[in-house]
Amino acid sequence: MAELGYRVAEHVSGRGVATAAVREICSLGASRHRVTALRAATSRDNLASQRVLLKSGFSEVGPADPADIGGKPGCWYQRDVEGH
């Protein structure tokens, strides 16, 4: 299991850059680093990040401690990765 964090420049937000990057990281994690699952936390008000994770095959798996995401309420997402 590995944790995933990401951020893209504001001028490219909404263009699929984050989704493409997250999908590529999932692929690399499985093929090169023997990662079997990835998880990422996002705040409840970060709808864009939630969409990126869902479009990349992640599922919501439970609440995140606010200390994990800048003091805001949020949730953890997880995705099993292929390649094993």
C-alpha positions as CSV (number, residue, x, y, z in Angstrom):
1,M,0.0,0.0,0.0
2,A,1.2,3.5,-0.9
3,E,-0.2,6.9,-0.3
4,L,-0.8,9.2,-3.3
5,G,-0.7,13.0,-3.2
6,Y,-0.9,15.4,-6.2
7,R,-1.3,19.0,-7.2
8,V,-1.4,20.6,-10.6
9,A,-0.8,24.2,-11.6
10,E,-4.0,26.3,-11.6
11,H,-3.6,27.2,-15.3
12,V,-4.0,23.6,-16.3
13,S,-6.8,22.6,-13.9
14,G,-9.8,21.1,-15.5
15,R,-7.9,19.8,-18.5
16,G,-7.4,16.2,-17.4
17,V,-3.8,16.6,-16.3
18,A,-4.4,15.4,-12.8
19,T,-6.4,12.4,-13.9
20,A,-3.8,11.4,-16.5
21,A,-1.0,11.7,-13.9
22,V,-2.9,9.7,-11.3
23,R,-3.6,6.9,-13.8
24,E,0.0,6.8,-14.9
25,I,1.2,6.7,-11.2
26,C,-1.2,3.7,-10.7
27,S,0.3,1.9,-13.7
28,L,3.9,2.6,-12.6
29,G,3.2,1.6,-9.0
30,A,2.0,-1.8,-10.2
31,S,4.6,-2.5,-12.8
32,R,7.7,-1.0,-11.3
33,H,7.3,-0.8,-7.6
34,R,5.2,-3.8,-6.6
35,V,2.5,-1.6,-5.1
36,T,-0.8,-3.5,-4.8
37,A,-3.0,-0.6,-3.7
38,L,-2.9,3.1,-3.5
39,R,-4.8,5.4,-1.2
40,A,-5.4,9.2,-1.2
41,A,-7.2,11.5,1.1
42,T,-9.1,14.6,0.1
43,S,-11.3,17.2,1.9
44,R,-15.0,17.0,1.5
45,D,-15.1,20.4,-0.2
46,N,-12.5,19.5,-2.8
47,L,-14.9,18.2,-5.5
48,A,-12.3,18.4,-8.3
49,S,-9.9,16.0,-6.4
50,Q,-12.8,13.6,-5.6
51,R,-13.7,13.5,-9.4
52,V,-10.0,12.8,-10.3
53,L,-9.9,9.9,-7.9
54,L,-13.2,8.4,-9.0
55,K,-12.4,8.8,-12.7
56,S,-9.0,7.0,-11.9
57,G,-10.7,4.0,-10.4
58,F,-10.6,4.9,-6.7
59,S,-13.5,4.2,-4.3
60,E,-14.3,6.0,-1.1
61,V,-13.3,3.8,1.8
62,G,-13.9,5.9,4.9
63,P,-13.4,9.1,6.8
64,A,-10.0,10.8,6.9
65,D,-8.6,12.4,10.1
66,P,-8.6,16.2,9.6
67,A,-5.0,16.2,10.6
68,D,-4.3,14.1,7.4
69,I,-5.6,16.8,5.1
70,G,-4.9,20.3,6.5
71,G,-7.4,20.3,9.3
72,K,-10.5,19.8,7.1
73,P,-13.0,17.0,7.2
74,G,-12.5,14.5,4.4
75,C,-12.4,11.0,3.3
76,W,-9.9,8.3,2.1
77,Y,-10.1,6.8,-1.3
78,Q,-8.4,3.6,-2.4
79,R,-7.6,1.7,-5.5
80,D,-6.2,-1.8,-6.0
81,V,-3.6,-1.7,-8.8
82,E,-3.0,-4.4,-11.4
83,G,0.1,-6.1,-12.5
84,H,0.6,-8.9,-9.9
